Amino acid sequence: MTARPIEAPEIIATRDRMAPYVRRTPVIELDAHELGLGLFTLHAKLELLQHAGSFKTRGAFANLLAREIPAAGVVAASGGNHGAAVAYAAMKCGIHATIFVPSISPPAKLDRIRAYGAELVVTGERYSDALEASLAHVTATGALPVHAFDQRETLLGQATLAAELEEQLPELDTLLVAVGGGGLIGGIAAWYAGRVRIIGVEPEGAPTLAHALAAGQPVDAPTDSIAADSLAPRRVGALMLPYAQRYVERVVLVTDDAIRESQRALLRALTIVAEPGGAAAFAALLSGAYVPAPGERVCVLVSGGNSAAVDFGR
């Protein structure tokens, strides 16, 4: 690893620094047998109940509280959740934020960004277009870029979720985590460092980490999925990949239909509305992409809930 390793003491320090700003999100037990999934222990970590509706708030505060903020404020490119998180953190810290998003970003996420008082710029069709525009803004204004996943502070912030989860579920065998740019699974892998089986879950139409692991480096992947606004940044971050190579057991792929069914199942079982990216990890269980062994202790991370839809198609 070329960057300084992300280790437990710094993750704990980041967690303590962020404590006044970040929610400790609940863990709920589900009946796997009742859901037709088998005889294993199943929990869900409900990170969609985090401020701004997703885990991204952790990475946003980790950046804003640890870095020097210029007069021009901060800028972020996002499919929606990271932008909402940075906008929320900036509002709480009294900092100006400019958020660039692509046209595929759902209205629910754009509404959040506006509600938090950030300057919103919609540009291009995909995350990569928004990222390019945000970098031009950095050059023009001197604003501080807050990367959605490929930044050390971002990884540290997302790693605090794993530190929190270990306190809540100290006896855990397997954790299923949806993957987009990889900041979340990279931070989680850095915390657990092989002590828990970590399974990455990606849409079939956006296999960013699967392609990177096969190639041995971040490479471009397709970005065609119902979860494209949160799980399709084209390629994973370079900083997270060594942690995934070392500590992620494997990546499984799920269809868009499986993600929609996962959204419906979470609504039925827990009365929660998860966005497609937030429901992807649970889709791995429902579709059989990951089949736990009898007695296995499994947790699914429900990572985001910024969705206005409640029927999820038919």
Rosetta blueprint (number, residue, H / E / L):
1 M L
2 T L
3 A L
4 R L
5 P L
6 I L
7 E L
8 A H
9 P H
10 E H
11 I H
12 I H
13 A H
14 T H
15 R H
16 D H
17 R H
18 M H
19 A L
20 P L
21 Y L
22 V L
23 R L
24 R L
25 T L
26 P L
27 V E
28 I E
29 E E
30 L E
31 D L
32 A L
33 H L
34 E L
35 L L
36 G L
37 L L
38 G L
39 L L
40 F L
41 T E
42 L E
43 H E
44 A E
45 K E
46 L E
47 E H
48 L H
49 L H
50 Q L
51 H H
52 A H
53 G H
54 S E
55 F L
56 K H
57 T H
58 R H
59 G H
60 A H
61 F H
62 A H
63 N H
64 L H
65 L H
66 A H
67 R L
68 E L
69 I L
70 P L
71 A L
72 A L
73 G L
74 V E
75 V E
76 A E
77 A E
78 S L
79 G L
80 G L
81 N H
82 H H
83 G H
84 A H
85 A H
86 V H
87 A H
88 Y H
89 A H
90 A H
91 M H
92 K H
93 C H
94 G L
95 I L
96 H L
97 A E
98 T E
99 I E
100 F E
101 V E
102 P L
103 S L
104 I L
105 S L
106 P L
107 P H
108 A H
109 K H
110 L H
111 D H
112 R H
113 I H
114 R H
115 A H
116 Y L
117 G L
118 A L
119 E E
120 L E
121 V E
122 V E
123 T L
124 G L
125 E L
126 R L
127 Y H
128 S H
129 D H
130 A H
131 L H
132 E H
133 A H
134 S H
135 L H
136 A H
137 H H
138 V H
139 T H
140 A H
141 T H
142 G L
143 A L
144 L E
145 P E
146 V L
147 H L
148 A L
149 F L
150 D L
151 Q L
152 R H
153 E H
154 T H
155 L H
156 L H
157 G H
158 Q H
159 A H
160 T H
161 L H
162 A H
163 A H
164 E H
165 L H
166 E H
167 E H
168 Q H
169 L L
170 P L
171 E L
172 L L
173 D L
174 T E
175 L E
176 L E
177 V E
178 A E
179 V L
180 G L
181 G L
182 G L
183 G H
184 L H
185 I H
186 G H
187 G H
188 I H
189 A H
190 A H
191 W H
192 Y H
193 A L
194 G L
195 R L
196 V L
197 R E
198 I E
199 I E
200 G E
201 V E
202 E E
203 P E
204 E L
205 G L
206 A L
207 P L
208 T H
209 L H
210 A H
211 H H
212 A H
213 L H
214 A H
215 A H
216 G L
217 Q L
218 P L
219 V L
220 D L
221 A L
222 P L
223 T L
224 D L
225 S L
226 I L
227 A L
228 A H
229 D H
230 S H
231 L H
232 A L
233 P L
234 R L
235 R L
236 V L
237 G L
238 A L
239 L L
240 M L
241 L H
242 P H
243 Y H
244 A H
245 Q H
246 R H
247 Y H
248 V E
249 E E
250 R E
251 V E
252 V E
253 L E
254 V E
255 T L
256 D H
257 D H
258 A H
259 I H
260 R H
261 E H
262 S H
263 Q H
264 R H
265 A H
266 L H
267 L H
268 R H
269 A H
270 L H
271 T L
272 I L
273 V L
274 A L
275 E L
276 P H
277 G H
278 G H
279 A H
280 A H
281 A H
282 F H
283 A H
284 A H
285 L H
286 L H
287 S L
288 G L
289 A L
290 Y L
291 V L
292 P L
293 A L
294 P L
295 G L
296 E L
297 R E
298 V E
299 C E
300 V E
301 L E
302 V E
303 S L
304 G E
305 G L
306 N L
307 S L
308 A L
309 A L
310 V L
311 D L
312 F L
313 G L
314 R L
